Amino acid sequence: MKPLWRWLALVALALLALQLFFVVRIALMLWLDPQSTAFQRSEAWRLNTTAPAPDRGAARAATKPAPWQQQWVPYAAISDHLKRAVITSEDSEFAVHDGVDWDALEKAWQKNTKAQEQAARQPNTAKIGKRAPKIVGGSTITQQLAKNLFLSGERTLLRKGQEFVLTLMLEALLDKQRILEIYLNNVEWGSGVFGAEAAARHYFKRSAAQLSVEEAARLAVMLPRPKYFEKLPNSDYLASRAAVIAARMGSAELP
């Protein structure tokens, strides 16, 4: 039994050391802006390894790196319209919850369960050509930031558990304004487009501080599927959903 206990103790110490590493990294964000996130690094790798060769005949030629757009701007240089739009669209209780919106999680679980039950009741013949039931998320802005900063995109209970721990760390060490500032400067808004400033210039040829209500609402609606909507900027859904977000933005509470 001794080797087993020794192995378990080593695993526990490794997990503790990892959590202390995360605490230090987050504490430094009180003063230092993160240079990149885990998600950005994985995207940079994907873009640079899948970029087409400049000449089909030169299979061994070096590939041209995909364009990368990101420019950090302080919280005050981001339009309040965008802050309100993102909070309205992604996390309406951001200013008041402790990092996890338990009501939103419960609602998402109920919707997902209902969708899966409906799909299961369909005959096998009716399922041919049908899409899998849509999975609704209940993650807060803080949870999204925790995942993007430090974690991979895999869906496992272990990763989700670490996400909850990181979320609590972020909420304990940083205030809401700093969390939103880091989120808005690092979130993906298209292929190689990260942060509010890059998104505003990429889609509207203006700075993040100059975004109008309508422009901010459109950017907020893109967040769950930025690469998809980047290819469909004139989507009817994008326009109609942006109008709904714009109408609700007035009630969003800013940190």
N, C-alpha and C positions, 0 to 999 in steps of 0.2 A: 504493500500500500504506500510505502514511503515515496517511491518514484512517482506515483500518481499525484500525491499531495505536493511534491516538489514541482511537478509540471504545472499543476493548477496555480500554485503560488507564483510561478514565473509568468503565467498568462495574466494573472491579476495585476502583477507589477507592471507588465507591459501596457495593459489597458490604462492603468493609473498614470503612467508616464505619458501616454498619448493624450489623455485628458488634460494633463498639466501643460503639454505642448500647445494644445488648442487654447487654453486659458491665456497663456503668454501671448500667442498670436493675436487673440481678440483684444487683450489689454493694450497692446501696441497700437491698435487701430484708434485708440483715443486721440493719438497724436499723428500717426502715420497713415496715409492712404494706401490701401492694398494695391500692389503693383499688378496683380492678376488674380484670377480665381481658378479653382480646379476645372470648372466648366470651360473657361476661356482657353486654358492650356490644352484641353482635349480637343476643342474646336480648332485651335491653331494647328494642332497636329493633323487633324482630319483635312482641313483646307489645304495644307501644304503637301500632303501625301496623295490627295485625290485631284489636284490641279492637273489639267491636260498638258501634255508635252507640246511645246510650241511648233514642233514639226513632226507629223505622223511618221515620216521616213526615218527620223532619228529617235528610235525607241529608247536609246540610252541617254539621250540628252537630258540635262537638268530641267526639272519642271519649274515653271514660273510661280513664285509664291502668290497665293491668293491675296487680294487687297484686305487690309485690316483697318477698321475705322474705330477710334476711341480717343476721347479727350476728356480728362477729368476736369470738372468744374465744381466750385463750392456750392453749398446748399442754396445760398442767396442768389446764385446765378442760374438757377433752374426755375422756370415759370411756376407760380403757385397753381396755375391751371393744370399743369402736368401732374403735380403732386396730388391735387384733388382728384384728377381723373384716374390715376393709378390706384389710389386708395379706394375710390368708388368701385372700380372694376375688379380689383384683386383682393381687397381686404378692408371692408367698410368699418370694422371695429379696431383698426390698427392702433389708433391713439389710446385705446383704453384696455386692451387685453394684455395678458402677461407673456405673449409670444405665441400662444396656441389658442385658437378660437374653437372651443369645444363644441359649441352649438353648430358651427359650420361643418366640423368634422362629422357630427352625428347626422346632419342633413345629407352630407355627401355619401355617408355609409348607407343611409336608407335609400337614396336614389340609385346607387350602384347595385344594392341588393335587389331592388325592384326590377331594374333593367336586366340583371342576370336571370332572375326568375322568369321574366317574360320571354327571354331568349330560350330558356330551357324548355318552356311549354310549347314552343313551335315545333311542328313536325320536322323530321330530318330533311324531307324534300323541300320544305319552305326555307331551310337554312342555306341552301345552295345559292351562292352569289350574294348572300346577305353579309353585311359588316358585323363585326363583333360589337357587343353592346358598349356604348361609350362610357368610359370611366371618368367620373366627376371627382375632382380634387377638392380638398378643403384646407390646403396649406395657406398659412398667413405669409405676409411679406417677410417677416423674420425667418420663418421656416424655409422659404425659398432662398433667402440670402445664405442661411446656414448650409443648405445643400450645395449651392453654386460655389461658395467660397472654398469648401473643404472636401466635398464628397463626390463620388462617382454617380452616374445616372442609373445604376442597377437598382432593381426593386426587390429588396430583401428586408426581412424583419430586423436584421442586425443594422443595416444602413439606416432604416427608419428610426430605430432606437437611438443611434448616434446623432441623427438629425434633431431629435427632441432634446438631447443633452446640449448640443451646440446652440439650439434656439434659446434655452434657458441661460446659457452663458452669455450670449449676445445681449439678452434683455437685462441681465444683471450688471454687465460691465459697461454697456453703451446706452445712451439715452435714445429715445425714439427718433429724434431729429438726425442723429448720426447714423442710425440704422437705415433710415430712408435715404440719406445722402449716399451712403455706400451702395445701397441697392440700385438707385437710379443711375449711378455712374458705371455700373457693371452689368446690368441686366441686358440680355440679348434682344435686339430689335431687327434682326435680319442676318443673313449670312455674312459674318465678319463685321457686323455693325453692333457695337456695344456701348451702352450708356446714352443718356439723354442728349448730350451735345452732338454726338455723332449721328444719332437718329434724327434730330431736328434738321441738321445740315443735309443728311442723306435724302430725306423725304421732302423737306420744305425749303431748303436752301436758306435757312436762318438759324440763329442761335437758340439754345434751349430757353433762354430768358425771354425770347420774343414770341413764343408759341401762343397761338390763340386758343380759345376754348375748344373750337371744333378740331383743330390740329392735335391738341393734347388728348382729346377723347379718342381720336383715331389711333394714336400711338398706344394708348392704354388698351384698346380692344385687341391690338396685335399681339400683346404680350404672351398669351398662352400658346400661340402658334405663329411666331414671327416670320419664320422662313416661308410658311404657307401664304400668309397675307402679303409678304413682300412681292410675291409673284402675281397676286390678285389685288392690286391697290384700289381697283374700282368695283370690288365685290359689293353686291347688294347687302349682304349680311354685315359687312364692315361698316357701311354707311348707316344702316338702320340701328345697329348696336351702338355706334358712336353717338347717334342722336339721343339714345336712351341714357347713355353715360353722361353726356353733356347736360341733360335735363336734371340729373340727380347730383351733379357735382357740388352744388351750392350747400348741400347738407354735410359734405365731407369735413371732418375735423382734422386740421393740420397739427402736427406736433410742434 
